[in-house]
Amino acid sequence: MPAEYYFKEGCFITELHNTPEDPSVSVARARVEPGHTTHWHGLDGIDERYVIIEGCGRVEIGDHPPQEVQAGDAVLIPAGCRQRITNTGASDLLFLAVCTPRFVAAAYR
């Protein structure tokens, strides 16, 4: 598995699949520590899905009410929509971030 790194958004990322040879999708594992909230951010031109693997949290997407999430849940974040997630549990919150088309740093805002 590739090395995990800290991302300025406020979480730890492991890139599982993100390559120019497959521009239609990327998959990363994100880890948010207990009590932490990622920074508000959006992805220009990229739809993102969070697929919760472990833990529980609260996701905020655009102007929608906060939504509680737990292992097995999936949420869709439309391109350009502001988003953040809070780990509300006592252990790490792990989720897959699936982006279409693939995540590129230039799209992050």
C-alpha positions, 0 to 999 in steps of 0.5 A: 500500500502507498504511504499515508501523508497529511493533507492540508485539508486536515486529514491523512490520505493514502492514494490507492488509485490516481493515475493519468492513465485512468483519468475517469476515477481516483480512489483514496483512503482518508483518515480523520482523527477523533474530534477533528474536522476537515477544513471547508473545501470543494473540488472544481469539476470533480464529483466526490463520494465518501464511502465510510469504512470505519468509525462515525462522523458528521458530514456537511455538504453545501447548505444541506443539514449535517448528516450523521454517517457510519460504516457502510454509508456513502454520500455524494458531493457534487462538483464545486460544492463545499464540504467537510467531515467531523469525526464524532467517534472515539477511534479514527474515521476511515473512508474512501474518497472516490472522485470522478473524474480523478482528483487533481490538486489544481481542482482543490479550493 
